[in-house]
Amino acid sequence: MPESPKIEQAVNGSDLSSLRIHRGEPGISPKKALPRKKILLLSLAAVAACAVIAFLLLGGGVSSAETVETTEVSLASASQANAVLTASGYVVAQRKASVASKGTGRLEFLAVEEGDHVNKGSIIGRLESSDVEAVLGQAKAALEVARAGVAQAQAEYDDAQSNYERQKSLFTQKLISQADYDATNARYQKAIAGLVSAKASVAQAEAGVKAAEVNVENTYIRAPFDGVVLTKDANVGEVITPFGAASGSRGAVVTMADMSSLQVEADVSESYIEKIHTGQPCEITLDAVPDKQYKGVVHKIVPTADRAKATVLTKVEFLNRDERVLPEMSAKVLFLNKDAKQSDDALKISAPASAITTRGGKKVVFVLHGETVSMVPVTLGTLLGSSVEVKEGLSVGERVVLHPSEKLTNGSRVETAKQR
């Protein structure tokens, strides 16, 4: 073992400043603790290097996913090859009404509910009518009184006329005085006026009866045209007013529409409106009925543009509408060439031609599954415009990669840049 440092003490034992350590003697190493620090630093550096290597190997800093564009597999028709423009819109009833009563009263009876078919003039509901029916009874009684007055005035007229004729003959023969003749003539004229007045009273009473009958009729709520009840806006017991201004009252009882007047109202960009004309053949597809295509024709182009949307409203009429077509359904309209023949074939599964590629001599598409894609072989059919019929391999709703690169393989990780 190395010797311990020698401590020398000055001759004067009380002088502590004379104490010292001899560092230069053999066995003393001033750098003895440094190796431990070096080991610690080297260990930390090794751990950090391993962490960086693992981070890079796992791809934490750089994404290896390829960015792709995808689209959805949908149904298409053979007429799509003749399409000049596609627009979206909604099914709208051109003949629609909120049916209300002209009178005011409490709803006593309601004969329909949502979905009921009604004919023009049929009774939809009825208000309480005891008050107006009482007025009608009074008007009819007044009419009877007026008619009785006519009968009385007619009798007085007949008597005055016969008396006048006799007095006139006697006056001509100068058998009565002028005064007697004048009195007879005055009575006769009064009888004429009385009869005219009585007849006028009858006409007035008849008008009163008619007005009372109208008021009674106004308590009946009738269908203004043939149609279907869309909504029920009031219930039995609620007060109905013509304008629904009173608190707690209702203005309309039901809302109904003429289903034969259903059309698709589509917004066409004003930049493409020159491609559309009245009478142009169309194909209509409803989102609610994707497997059915409806034939249509452009019925009207509304002669004004929407400045906010830069579109022109175009109305498309159905040529083969069925009961599945309902108001307010969303629709897509395919405007065809004027000489195009509309197809009656069923809709076919289709994919954009840009999604089809070749791998190993086979036609394939890449289907998106989360963050990866799978390569699916497909059997193709006819060309449908910019799309191709897919007979086997795909289902409606699946998303496929557009313009797949040569690097894309089965199981490749991808990032979706844009979906449409």
KELUM-676752 format. One line per 2 residues: number of its first residue (from 1); their letters; for each residue z, x, y of C-alpha. Coordinates in pm, whole numbers. Example, Ala and Ser with C-alpha at 12.3 -4.5 7.8 and 13.67 -1.06 7.14 Angstrom:
// KELUM-676752
1> AS> 780/1230/-450; 714/1367/-106
END
This chain:
// KELUM-676752
1> MP> 0/0/0; -66/120/356
3> ES> 223/249/549; 380/34/814
5> PK> 333/138/1174; 578/390/1289
7> IE> 784/291/1582; 906/563/1792
9> QA> 1196/523/2018; 1243/725/2325
11> VN> 1531/967/2352; 1682/721/2586
13> GS> 1756/437/2342; 1794/192/2622
15> DL> 1433/228/2741; 1246/-51/2560
17> SS> 918/33/2729; 902/339/2517
19> LR> 849/130/2205; 483/147/2085
21> IH> 261/92/1779; 49/375/1646
23> RG> -293/192/1581; -490/493/1494
25> EP> -298/586/1187; -450/551/839
27> GI> -428/216/661; -458/0/975
29> SP> -786/-219/995; -837/-421/1322
31> KK> -1131/-625/1169; -950/-752/862
33> AL> -972/-1137/952; -1348/-1146/1037
35> PR> -1494/-1202/682; -1329/-1545/654
37> KK> -1496/-1670/975; -1834/-1547/857
39> IL> -1800/-1738/532; -1714/-2061/718
41> LL> -2011/-2029/952; -2251/-1956/669
43> SL> -2125/-2261/476; -2178/-2493/774
45> AA> -2530/-2358/827; -2615/-2416/459
47> VA> -2491/-2777/471; -2693/-2847/786
49> AC> -3007/-2699/632; -2967/-2915/321
51> AV> -2922/-3227/537; -3240/-3153/733
53> IA> -3438/-3091/414; -3313/-3417/257
55> FL> -3389/-3612/576; -3745/-3483/580
57> LL> -3798/-3542/208; -3678/-3903/236
59> GG> -3915/-3973/525; -3640/-4063/768
61> GV> -3807/-3906/1066; -4172/-3994/1001
63> SS> -4302/-4327/869; -4560/-4300/592
65> AE> -4656/-4671/616; -5017/-4750/714
67> TV> -5071/-4997/996; -5295/-5287/889
69> ET> -5423/-5618/1020; -5385/-5928/801
71> TE> -5503/-6286/787; -5427/-6593/579
73> VS> -5636/-6726/292; -5752/-7080/377
75> LA> -5986/-7359/274; -6340/-7373/410
77> SA> -6652/-7582/366; -7014/-7495/308
79> SQ> -7098/-7626/655; -6901/-7341/808
81> AN> -7213/-7128/794; -7369/-7365/1051
83> AV> -7068/-7366/1285; -7126/-7277/1650
85> LT> -6768/-7325/1770; -6419/-7408/1647
87> AS> -6155/-7590/1852; -5815/-7741/1786
89> GY> -5672/-8070/1906; -5486/-8386/1810
91> VV> -5571/-8729/1673; -5530/-8985/1953
93> AQ> -5569/-9363/1948; -5808/-9466/2224
95> RK> -5669/-9820/2213; -5290/-9817/2231
97> AS> -5039/-10049/2396; -4669/-10091/2456
99> VA> -4628/-10462/2389; -4376/-10649/2605
101> SK> -4301/-11000/2727; -4408/-11139/3064
103> GT> -4077/-11321/3083; -3718/-11202/3093
105> GR> -3467/-11292/2825; -3274/-11186/2518
107> LE> -3477/-11096/2211; -3408/-11367/1957
109> FL> -3658/-11289/1683; -3861/-10983/1576
111> AV> -4120/-11029/1304; -4251/-10672/1255
113> EE> -4143/-10317/1185; -4308/-9976/1188
115> GD> -4629/-9960/986; -4699/-10336/981
117> HV> -5057/-10450/1036; -5087/-10729/1293
119> NK> -5378/-10945/1401; -5471/-11031/1755
121> GS> -5262/-11326/1880; -5007/-11312/1598
123> II> -4642/-11350/1701; -4453/-11019/1707
125> GR> -4127/-11152/1850; -3968/-11429/2058
127> LE> -3718/-11445/2344; -3450/-11711/2387
129> SS> -3632/-12012/2530; -3378/-12296/2565
131> DV> -3384/-12280/2946; -3763/-12285/2985
133> EA> -3796/-12553/2718; -3554/-12769/2919
135> VL> -3770/-12718/3227; -4073/-12816/3021
137> GQ> -3896/-13138/2919; -3825/-13219/3282
139> AK> -4187/-13154/3377; -4310/-13385/3103
141> AA> -4071/-13660/3215; -4191/-13619/3574
143> LE> -4548/-13656/3449; -4461/-13987/3284
145> VA> -4305/-14109/3606; -4615/-14011/3800
147> RA> -4839/-14191/3553; -4626/-14502/3585
149> GV> -4662/-14474/3962; -5038/-14470/3922
151> AQ> -5023/-14789/3717; -4813/-14954/3986
153> AQ> -5040/-14834/4267; -5342/-14954/4072
155> AE> -5192/-15305/4042; -5116/-15315/4413
157> YD> -5465/-15192/4488; -5626/-15459/4270
159> DA> -5419/-15735/4436; -5489/-15608/4788
161> QS> -5859/-15575/4714; -5899/-15930/4583
163> NY> -5700/-16069/4874; -5908/-15868/5117
165> ER> -6232/-16002/4968; -6110/-16362/5008
167> QK> -5985/-16309/5363; -6306/-16138/5455
169> SL> -6510/-16437/5336; -6289/-16679/5529
171> FT> -6306/-16464/5840; -6687/-16465/5817
173> QK> -6677/-16845/5808; -6431/-16830/6099
175> LI> -6172/-17015/5902; -5895/-16759/5973
177> SQ> -5793/-16572/6280; -5867/-16209/6360
179> AD> -5500/-16126/6322; -5486/-16258/5965
181> YD> -5797/-16062/5875; -5661/-15740/6027
183> AT> -5334/-15775/5835; -5521/-15824/5508
185> NA> -5746/-15527/5577; -5445/-15305/5661
187> RY> -5274/-15400/5334; -5592/-15319/5147
189> QK> -5625/-14974/5308; -5259/-14904/5233
191> AI> -5316/-14989/4867; -5609/-14749/4853
193> AG> -5397/-14469/4998; -5114/-14550/4761
195> LV> -5343/-14526/4459; -5482/-14191/4576
197> SA> -5128/-14062/4629; -5017/-14178/4287
199> KA> -5310/-14002/4120; -5229/-13685/4314
201> SV> -4871/-13707/4191; -5001/-13722/3834
203> AQ> -5211/-13409/3892; -4909/-13235/4038
205> AE> -4692/-13336/3744; -4957/-13217/3500
207> AG> -4965/-12877/3676; -4586/-12864/3650
209> VK> -4608/-12930/3278; -4869/-12658/3239
211> AA> -4655/-12408/3429; -4355/-12493/3214
213> EV> -4565/-12452/2900; -4678/-12110/3023
215> NV> -4316/-12009/3075; -4237/-12119/2723
217> EN> -4539/-11930/2590; -4421/-11619/2774
219> TY> -4115/-11614/2552; -4349/-11546/2257
221> IR> -4459/-11184/2224; -4807/-11169/2071
223> AP> -5029/-10884/1952; -5300/-10806/2211
225> FD> -5544/-10677/1946; -5573/-10599/1576
227> GV> -5370/-10289/1500; -5069/-10122/1343
229> VL> -4715/-10108/1477; -4630/-9744/1550
231> TK> -4276/-9773/1688; -4014/-10044/1731
233> DA> -3868/-10009/2080; -3617/-10297/2088
235> NV> -3382/-10480/1853; -3274/-10842/1825
237> GE> -3007/-10918/2086; -3133/-10677/2352
239> VI> -3249/-10805/2690; -3622/-10771/2754
241> TP> -3755/-10746/3109; -4117/-10699/3219
243> FG> -4045/-10357/3372; -3724/-10259/3194
245> AA> -3556/-10183/3527; -3219/-10340/3452
247> SG> -2949/-10127/3296; -2944/-10165/2919
249> SR> -3267/-10364/2911; -3596/-10286/2736
251> GA> -3943/-10302/2879; -4142/-10290/2555
253> VV> -4066/-10441/2216; -4312/-10240/2004
255> TM> -4585/-9982/2048; -4903/-10046/1852
257> AD> -5245/-9886/1815; -5589/-9983/1696
259> MS> -5649/-9744/1407; -6024/-9798/1425
261> SL> -6017/-9627/1766; -5871/-9297/1641
263> QV> -6050/-8989/1770; -5976/-8619/1790
265> EA> -5922/-8491/2141; -5998/-8119/2135
267> DV> -5971/-7864/2416; -6291/-7659/2438
269> SE> -6291/-7347/2652; -6506/-7398/2959
271> SY> -6684/-7072/2872; -6828/-7235/2558
273> IE> -6870/-7595/2672; -7247/-7542/2705
275> KI> -7262/-7522/2325; -7130/-7879/2293
277> HT> -7325/-8199/2354; -7281/-8570/2288
279> GQ> -7388/-8672/1938; -7337/-8322/1795
281> PC> -7227/-8325/1427; -6876/-8200/1354
283> EI> -6636/-8143/1068; -6271/-8235/1114
285> TL> -5986/-8084/915; -5629/-8210/950
287> DA> -5334/-7979/899; -5162/-8263/712
289> VP> -5462/-8311/478; -5599/-7957/429
291> DK> -5798/-8042/116; -6011/-8307/290
293> QY> -6292/-8263/540; -6391/-8555/762
295> KG> -6733/-8601/912; -6741/-8651/1285
297> VV> -6963/-8661/1590; -6902/-8573/1954
299> HK> -6834/-8905/2124; -6769/-8795/2480
301> IV> -6721/-8485/2693; -6476/-8571/2971
303> PT> -6646/-8464/3297; -6357/-8259/3436
305> AD> -6185/-7933/3348; -5819/-7849/3317
307> RA> -5770/-7572/3571; -5441/-7459/3414
309> KA> -5590/-7410/3065; -5956/-7354/3165
311> TV> -6064/-7610/2904; -6269/-7928/2891
313> LT> -6145/-8227/2690; -6390/-8328/2418
315> KV> -6351/-8648/2212; -6475/-8643/1852
317> EF> -6523/-8969/1661; -6449/-9003/1286
319> LN> -6735/-9116/1063; -6541/-9139/735
321> RD> -6178/-9191/839; -5922/-9300/578
323> ER> -5562/-9422/589; -5424/-9068/581
325> VL> -5544/-9011/937; -5258/-9097/1174
327> PE> -5211/-9069/1551; -5079/-8739/1692
329> MS> -5178/-8534/1384; -5301/-8183/1464
331> AK> -5664/-8118/1377; -5928/-7847/1377
333> VL> -6285/-7935/1474; -6587/-7738/1355
335> FL> -6884/-7800/1587; -7209/-7762/1390
337> NK> -7571/-7699/1481; -7744/-8022/1580
339> DA> -7975/-7997/1276; -7699/-7904/1030
341> KQ> -7638/-8132/734; -7273/-8213/679
343> SD> -7157/-8127/331; -6977/-8368/99
345> DA> -6856/-8084/-125; -6486/-8022/-166
347> LK> -6322/-7751/41; -6320/-7408/-118
349> IS> -6071/-7121/-110; -6212/-6854/119
351> AP> -6124/-6515/262; -6287/-6318/544
353> AS> -6570/-6096/427; -6398/-5801/598
355> AI> -6105/-5835/353; -6327/-5771/49
357> TT> -6367/-5410/-64; -6472/-5225/-378
359> RG> -6247/-5020/-605; -6379/-4882/-932
361> GK> -6693/-5094/-910; -6496/-5420/-874
363> KV> -6450/-5648/-577; -6084/-5652/-475
365> VF> -5857/-5758/-193; -5518/-5624/-92
367> VL> -5251/-5898/-80; -4946/-5846/138
369> HG> -4603/-5868/-27; -4333/-5786/222
371> ET> -4387/-5421/321; -4625/-5334/37
373> VS> -4966/-5449/-82; -5103/-5520/-425
375> MV> -5467/-5476/-524; -5605/-5802/-669
377> PV> -5951/-5832/-832; -6145/-6138/-714
379> TL> -6444/-6341/-826; -6662/-6433/-530
381> GT> -6886/-6733/-469; -7111/-6842/-184
383> LL> -7102/-6716/172; -6920/-6952/410
385> GS> -7008/-6828/756; -6798/-6518/821
387> SV> -6593/-6592/507; -6665/-6576/135
389> EV> -6572/-6827/-133; -6310/-6686/-371
391> KE> -6338/-6854/-709; -6059/-6659/-878
393> GL> -5780/-6427/-768; -5639/-6583/-451
395> SV> -5439/-6890/-348; -5427/-7072/-16
397> GE> -5161/-6930/215; -5161/-6572/85
399> RV> -5206/-6298/344; -5473/-6035/284
401> VL> -5549/-5705/457; -5854/-5692/684
403> HP> -6073/-5382/682; -5872/-5197/412
405> SE> -5904/-4818/438; -5997/-4586/154
407> KL> -5639/-4452/150; -5496/-4796/69
409> TN> -5397/-4830/-296; -5192/-5059/-515
411> GS> -4828/-5049/-398; -4898/-4877/-64
413> RV> -4642/-4932/211; -4788/-5099/521
415> ET> -4689/-5219/864; -4845/-5537/1001
417> AK> -4999/-5473/1340; -5132/-5819/1406
419> QR> -5132/-6150/1223; -5368/-6433/1295
END
